Amino acid sequence: MKRPFSIICIIVSAFVLMVGCSTEDMVQMEKKSKEGSSLKAIEGRWEGEIKIPNQPLPFIVHFMKENGTISIPVQGLNEFPLTSVKLSKSDLFFDMKIQNQQITFDGKVDQERIAGTFVQKGQTFPFELFKKSDDQAAEEKESGEIVQADLKNGTIKGLLETPKNEGPFPVMIIIAGSGPTDKDGNTIANPGKNNSLKMLAESLAEKGIASIRYDKRGIGENMQLAGNEKDLRFEQYIDDAAAWVQFAKKDGRFSKVGIIGHSEGSLIGMAAAKKTETDIFISLAGAGEPIDQVLIKQLGEQLTPTLLTESKDILAKLKQGKQVETVSADLQSVFRPSVQPYMISWIQYDPIESVKELNIPVLIVNGNRDIQVPAANARALHKEKSDSELLILEKMNHILKEAPADRKGNLATYTNSELPLSPGLVNGIIEFLNKNDITSNDDHSKDN
């Protein structure tokens, strides 16, 4: 019998809740600061996780001289002020109050590590934080130019990577996958980095192709675009991607504009390409079926038969556009009422139908060692889009790296930034772009 996964909702409406600091918050924070002692010994950025069984929750604490803030990227919480921070020798206590809930962290400082106990509503879990050194921050400083595109209600930031030669260049909009995945292809849900999308952007630049990659709304540099979870829709991600296409179209540095979508970004990219005058589209490890079918397969590996049956019933109702009021406690993290409107909007998009609607050159890429989105998905997309090109790399996994066949070894690559991209990936993309006349200015001059 399968063991139900453990669920905890740290913050009500926690998927992409955005909490700002009101004037009252700031006054209270300043008052606490004056009352407290200096936190110079722990000042700076700390990263770690609350060790919830089967689903650790990553979080970030930034301690200042007399107080601090907490961020939980997975849940869209960004730099929320801590109510108090108390440090006495090696004993550290800090807490926060949100939506009338008191949440506490009680631990000990041991040089570059803080470990202790997290408590919310009587539930306790261990937590651990590690100091982020200035050297590490410097190493992670991004190359490229910071750019921003206009949205209906604000702007979205991105990173432009350009070749060293003279333009104009073709530019590819790179869209990251699902969850708290940033523009580099990393997720705070994992303890290390793979930098897959960063490597892809840099490799394309070496071949004369510019790129723009960006943190999705509610993630990283675009955390400010997070809103109430109940208001999020899949179309917002599509509009964000489309905004980058429009940005690139207006920039004289770029000759043609394409989209590269990875994992969930593939479906977002298809919809954005249809909505805009995109010149070319590339799917990397994109699903070949709607998200409800994907979820049923994934949940089938984790849930008891009873919970799996309930999940199928919920998904069937969501597909009909109906919300479900009563959800078992063990399924709240997946199907809580506040996330259901987003899921309803997401389920309506079928990758098979979306790829067929594209009237531009399409390349579909996957790896035979992808344990998240098997290569059969790429073949299904290619079958329905008969004029597309298909590239299957024998040893490539979901994060675009060459991986061993065993699951443990495969997953180990997800946190290893030293591994290069899978051989054949970049060359396959460049050959496809060249074949469809998506080339740099220098490439044209060489042909003439």
matplotlib code that plots the C-alpha trace (Angstrom):
import matplotlib.pyplot as plt

x = [0.0, 1.4, 2.1, 0.2, 2.6, 2.8, 1.2, 1.5, 0.1, 2.5, 0.6, -3.1, -3.5, 0.2, 0.9, 1.7, 0.6, 2.2, 2.5, 3.8, 5.0, 2.3, 3.2, 2.0, 4.3, 7.2, 6.5, 6.2, 9.4, 11.3, 10.0, 11.1, 14.5, 15.0, 14.1, 16.2, 20.0, 22.3, 22.3, 25.7, 27.0, 24.4, 23.8, 23.3, 21.4, 20.7, 19.1, 17.7, 14.5, 11.8, 12.2, 8.6, 8.5, 8.5, 8.2, 10.9, 10.0, 12.8, 13.0, 15.4, 16.0, 17.8, 19.0, 19.7, 21.5, 18.4, 15.7, 15.1, 12.8, 11.7, 11.0, 9.3, 9.6, 7.5, 4.6, 5.3, 6.2, 8.8, 10.8, 8.0, 9.1, 9.9, 8.0, 11.0, 14.6, 16.4, 20.0, 21.6, 25.1, 24.3, 20.5, 18.4, 14.6, 12.6, 9.0, 6.4, 2.6, 0.6, -3.1, -3.5, -1.1, 2.0, 4.9, 8.1, 11.7, 13.8, 17.3, 21.0, 23.8, 26.8, 29.2, 27.7, 24.7, 21.4, 19.4, 16.3, 12.5, 9.8, 6.3, 2.9, -0.5, 1.0, 2.9, 6.6, 9.3, 13.1, 14.6, 18.1, 19.7, 23.2, 24.9, 25.2, 28.7, 29.7, 32.0, 29.1, 26.9, 29.7, 30.2, 26.5, 26.4, 24.7, 26.4, 24.3, 22.1, 19.1, 16.0, 12.4, 9.2, 5.9, 2.8, -0.7, -0.1, 3.6, 6.9, 8.7, 12.5, 14.7, 18.4, 19.6, 22.5, 24.1, 26.9, 30.2, 30.0, 28.0, 24.3, 21.5, 21.0, 18.2, 16.9, 15.2, 12.9, 13.7, 10.8, 11.5, 9.5, 6.9, 7.2, 9.7, 12.1, 14.1, 15.5, 18.7, 16.7, 17.3, 14.7, 15.1, 13.3, 16.6, 19.8, 22.0, 22.0, 22.1, 22.2, 20.8, 19.0, 21.9, 24.2, 21.8, 21.7, 25.5, 26.0, 23.6, 25.4, 28.7, 26.9, 25.6, 22.1, 20.9, 18.5, 16.2, 15.5, 13.4, 12.1, 8.4, 6.0, 6.2, 9.8, 13.2, 13.5, 9.8, 8.5, 6.6, 4.3, 2.9, -0.7, -3.4, -3.3, -7.0, -6.5, -3.7, -4.5, -2.4, -3.1, -0.9, 2.2, 1.3, 0.9, 4.3, 6.0, 4.1, 5.3, 8.9, 8.2, 6.8, 9.7, 12.2, 10.2, 10.6, 14.3, 16.5, 19.3, 17.2, 16.5, 14.1, 12.4, 11.8, 10.7, 12.3, 10.0, 11.3, 8.8, 5.7, 7.3, 6.8, 3.0, 3.3, 5.5, 3.2, 0.3, 2.5, 3.8, 0.3, -0.6, 2.4, 4.4, 7.0, 9.3, 10.2, 9.4, 11.4, 10.0, 12.4, 11.0, 7.5, 4.4, 2.4, -0.9, -3.0, -1.9, -4.7, -3.4, 0.1, -1.0, -2.8, 0.3, 2.5, 0.1, -0.4, 3.2, 2.6, -0.9, -3.0, -5.8, -8.4, -6.6, -5.9, -9.6, -10.4, -7.8, -9.2, -12.7, -11.4, -9.5, -12.6, -14.7, -11.9, -11.8, -15.5, -14.7, -16.2, -14.4, -14.4, -15.2, -14.3, -10.7, -9.0, -6.3, -3.7, -4.5, -4.7, -1.2, -2.3, -6.0, -6.7, -9.6, -7.4, -5.3, -8.3, -9.1, -5.5, -5.7, -9.0, -7.4, -4.3, -6.3, -8.0, -4.7, -3.9, -0.3, -1.4, -3.9, -1.6, 1.3, -1.0, -2.1, 1.4, 2.2, 5.9, 8.9, 8.8, 11.6, 10.6, 13.4, 13.5, 15.8, 15.4, 16.5, 13.9, 12.1, 9.7, 8.5, 9.3, 10.4, 7.0, 5.6, 7.9, 7.0, 3.3, 3.7, 5.7, 3.1, 0.4, 2.6, 3.9, 5.9, 7.8, 11.3, 12.1, 15.3, 15.6, 18.9, 19.7, 21.2, 19.6, 17.4, 14.8, 17.3, 19.1, 22.1, 23.5, 22.4, 22.9, 20.0, 19.3, 16.9, 19.3, 22.1, 19.7, 18.4, 21.9, 22.5, 19.7, 22.1, 25.4, 26.2, 29.6, 27.9, 27.7, 24.6, 23.9, 26.1, 24.1, 21.6, 23.0, 24.3, 20.8, 19.2, 21.6, 21.2, 17.5, 17.8, 20.2, 18.0, 15.1, 17.2, 17.4, 21.0, 23.2, 24.4, 27.9, 26.5, 24.9, 28.1, 29.9, 27.4, 27.8]
y = [0.0, 3.4, 5.9, 9.2, 12.1, 14.5, 17.9, 21.2, 24.5, 26.9, 29.9, 30.0, 30.7, 29.8, 29.1, 32.6, 34.8, 38.2, 40.1, 43.6, 45.7, 48.2, 51.4, 49.8, 46.8, 49.1, 51.1, 47.9, 46.5, 49.7, 49.6, 46.0, 46.9, 49.6, 47.2, 44.3, 43.7, 43.8, 40.8, 41.6, 38.1, 36.6, 39.5, 38.6, 36.0, 32.5, 29.7, 26.4, 24.4, 23.3, 19.6, 18.5, 14.8, 14.0, 17.6, 19.9, 23.6, 25.9, 29.4, 32.3, 34.6, 37.9, 39.1, 42.8, 44.5, 44.5, 42.5, 40.5, 39.3, 35.9, 34.7, 31.4, 31.4, 28.3, 30.1, 33.6, 35.1, 37.8, 39.6, 39.5, 41.3, 39.1, 40.1, 39.7, 38.3, 37.5, 36.3, 35.4, 33.9, 30.9, 30.8, 32.3, 32.9, 34.6, 34.6, 36.0, 36.6, 36.3, 35.9, 35.7, 32.8, 32.9, 31.0, 30.5, 29.4, 28.4, 27.2, 27.5, 29.2, 27.1, 29.2, 29.1, 26.9, 27.5, 24.5, 24.2, 23.7, 25.3, 25.5, 26.4, 25.6, 22.9, 21.2, 21.0, 20.3, 20.7, 23.5, 24.2, 27.4, 27.9, 31.3, 32.6, 34.0, 37.1, 35.0, 32.7, 35.7, 37.1, 33.8, 33.7, 37.2, 36.9, 38.0, 39.7, 42.8, 43.3, 44.1, 44.5, 44.1, 46.0, 44.1, 45.4, 46.0, 46.6, 45.2, 41.9, 41.7, 39.4, 38.8, 39.3, 37.3, 38.5, 37.1, 39.0, 39.6, 42.4, 42.1, 42.1, 38.7, 36.2, 36.1, 33.2, 33.7, 30.9, 29.9, 27.8, 24.9, 24.5, 25.2, 27.6, 27.3, 30.4, 31.7, 29.6, 26.3, 26.0, 25.6, 26.4, 23.2, 21.4, 22.0, 22.6, 24.0, 22.5, 25.9, 24.1, 27.1, 29.4, 27.1, 26.9, 30.7, 31.0, 28.2, 29.9, 33.2, 31.4, 30.3, 33.7, 33.5, 36.0, 34.9, 36.4, 34.3, 35.4, 34.4, 33.7, 35.9, 35.2, 33.9, 35.5, 39.0, 38.9, 38.1, 41.4, 40.1, 37.4, 38.1, 36.3, 32.6, 32.6, 35.2, 33.4, 32.0, 30.1, 32.8, 35.2, 33.1, 33.1, 36.9, 37.3, 35.2, 37.1, 40.4, 39.3, 38.5, 42.0, 43.5, 41.7, 42.6, 46.3, 46.1, 46.8, 44.6, 41.5, 40.1, 37.3, 36.1, 32.6, 30.7, 27.9, 26.4, 23.8, 21.4, 23.4, 26.3, 24.3, 24.6, 28.3, 28.9, 27.2, 29.5, 32.6, 31.7, 31.4, 34.8, 36.7, 36.9, 34.4, 33.1, 29.7, 27.4, 24.8, 22.4, 21.0, 18.1, 19.3, 17.3, 15.7, 15.5, 17.9, 18.5, 16.4, 13.3, 14.1, 14.6, 11.3, 9.5, 11.3, 11.0, 7.3, 6.8, 8.5, 8.0, 5.3, 3.9, 5.9, 9.2, 8.5, 7.9, 11.2, 13.0, 11.6, 12.8, 16.2, 16.5, 15.4, 18.2, 20.8, 19.8, 20.7, 24.1, 23.2, 23.9, 21.3, 22.6, 19.5, 18.2, 15.6, 17.1, 14.9, 16.5, 20.1, 20.9, 19.9, 20.7, 23.4, 25.6, 28.7, 26.9, 25.3, 28.3, 28.2, 24.5, 24.9, 27.4, 25.2, 22.0, 23.6, 23.7, 20.5, 20.4, 18.2, 20.7, 23.7, 22.4, 21.6, 25.2, 26.5, 27.6, 28.1, 25.8, 23.6, 21.4, 18.9, 17.7, 15.2, 12.6, 8.9, 9.3, 11.9, 10.5, 13.4, 13.8, 10.6, 10.8, 9.3, 12.8, 14.2, 11.5, 12.1, 15.8, 15.1, 12.6, 15.3, 18.0, 16.0, 18.9, 19.4, 18.0, 15.5, 15.2, 12.4, 12.3, 8.9, 9.8, 13.2, 13.7, 16.3, 19.0, 18.6, 16.8, 13.4, 11.1, 7.5, 5.1, 4.5, 6.9, 7.9, 8.8, 10.6, 12.8, 13.5, 15.5, 18.0, 19.6, 19.4, 22.6, 21.2, 18.8, 20.2, 20.1, 16.8, 16.3, 17.0, 19.4, 22.7, 21.5, 20.1, 23.4, 25.4, 23.1, 23.5, 27.3, 27.5, 25.3, 27.7, 30.8, 31.9, 32.9, 35.8, 38.7, 37.2, 33.8, 35.5, 37.3, 34.0, 32.5, 35.4]
z = [0.0, -1.0, 1.7, 1.4, 0.9, 3.8, 3.3, 5.2, 4.2, 5.8, 4.7, 3.7, 0.0, -0.3, -4.0, -5.2, -2.3, -2.5, 0.8, 0.8, 3.8, 4.8, 6.6, 9.9, 9.2, 8.7, 11.9, 13.9, 12.3, 13.2, 16.7, 17.2, 15.7, 18.3, 21.1, 19.9, 20.0, 17.1, 14.8, 13.2, 13.9, 11.5, 9.2, 5.6, 3.4, 4.6, 2.5, 3.6, 4.1, 6.5, 6.5, 5.9, 5.2, 1.5, 0.5, 2.1, 1.8, 0.8, 2.3, 2.6, 5.6, 5.3, 8.7, 9.0, 11.9, 14.1, 12.3, 9.1, 6.4, 5.2, 1.6, 0.5, -3.3, -3.8, -2.1, -3.6, -0.2, -0.8, 1.9, 4.5, 7.7, 10.6, 13.8, 16.0, 15.9, 19.1, 19.3, 22.6, 22.1, 19.9, 20.6, 17.9, 17.8, 15.1, 14.2, 11.9, 12.0, 8.9, 8.4, 12.2, 12.5, 14.6, 13.0, 15.0, 14.3, 17.4, 16.8, 17.3, 15.3, 14.6, 12.4, 8.9, 9.9, 11.8, 12.8, 15.0, 15.1, 13.1, 14.7, 13.2, 14.6, 16.9, 14.0, 14.4, 11.8, 11.9, 9.8, 8.6, 7.1, 5.6, 5.2, 1.6, 1.4, -0.5, -2.7, -3.6, -4.5, -6.7, -8.5, -9.3, -10.7, -14.1, -17.3, -19.9, -20.0, -17.8, -19.9, -19.2, -21.2, -20.6, -19.3, -18.8, -15.2, -14.8, -16.2, -16.3, -16.0, -18.1, -19.0, -22.6, -23.7, -27.0, -29.2, -29.3, -33.1, -34.6, -35.1, -35.9, -34.3, -34.2, -30.6, -28.8, -25.9, -23.4, -21.1, -18.0, -16.7, -14.0, -10.3, -8.7, -11.7, -12.4, -15.7, -15.3, -15.0, -11.3, -8.5, -4.9, -4.2, -4.9, -2.8, -5.8, -9.3, -12.8, -14.7, -17.8, -19.3, -18.5, -20.3, -23.2, -23.5, -23.3, -25.9, -28.3, -27.9, -28.9, -32.1, -33.0, -31.5, -28.8, -26.1, -23.4, -20.4, -17.5, -14.0, -14.2, -12.4, -8.6, -8.9, -8.4, -9.9, -10.9, -7.5, -7.5, -10.2, -7.9, -6.8, -4.9, -5.7, -6.5, -9.2, -11.1, -14.6, -17.1, -19.6, -17.5, -18.3, -21.9, -21.9, -20.2, -22.9, -25.6, -24.1, -24.6, -28.3, -28.7, -26.9, -29.2, -32.3, -31.5, -30.8, -33.9, -32.6, -33.5, -37.0, -36.2, -33.0, -31.9, -28.7, -26.8, -24.2, -21.7, -20.0, -19.0, -20.9, -24.0, -23.8, -22.7, -25.7, -28.2, -27.0, -27.1, -30.6, -31.9, -30.3, -31.8, -35.0, -33.7, -36.5, -35.1, -32.1, -30.3, -27.6, -25.1, -23.0, -23.5, -22.5, -25.2, -23.2, -21.0, -17.4, -15.9, -17.6, -16.6, -13.0, -12.9, -13.9, -11.4, -8.5, -9.3, -8.2, -4.8, -3.6, -2.1, -4.3, -2.3, -2.7, -6.4, -7.1, -5.3, -7.4, -10.7, -9.6, -8.8, -12.1, -14.0, -12.4, -13.0, -16.6, -16.8, -15.3, -11.9, -8.6, -5.8, -2.3, -0.3, -0.7, 1.6, 3.8, 2.1, -1.2, -0.2, -1.5, -5.0, -5.1, -2.5, -3.5, -4.1, -6.8, -8.6, -10.8, -12.2, -12.8, -14.6, -16.9, -17.4, -18.2, -21.1, -23.1, -25.0, -26.3, -29.2, -30.4, -29.7, -31.7, -34.7, -34.8, -35.3, -38.9, -38.3, -38.3, -35.2, -33.6, -30.9, -28.7, -25.9, -24.3, -23.8, -20.2, -19.2, -16.2, -15.9, -19.5, -21.4, -25.0, -26.0, -25.5, -28.2, -30.6, -29.9, -30.7, -33.8, -35.1, -34.9, -36.3, -39.3, -40.8, -37.5, -36.9, -34.2, -32.2, -29.6, -27.7, -26.4, -23.0, -22.3, -19.3, -18.3, -17.4, -20.8, -19.3, -20.2, -17.4, -16.3, -16.7, -13.0, -11.3, -8.5, -10.8, -13.1, -10.3, -9.1, -12.3, -11.3, -8.8, -10.6, -12.5, -13.6, -16.1, -19.6, -21.8, -23.5, -26.6, -29.7, -28.2, -29.1, -32.5, -33.3, -32.4, -34.5, -37.5, -37.3, -37.0, -40.0, -42.1, -41.5, -42.2, -38.6, -38.7, -37.5, -39.7, -39.7, -40.9, -43.9, -44.8, -44.8, -47.2, -49.7]

ax = plt.figure().add_subplot(projection="3d")
ax.plot(x, y, z, "-o")
ax.set_aspect("equal")
plt.show()
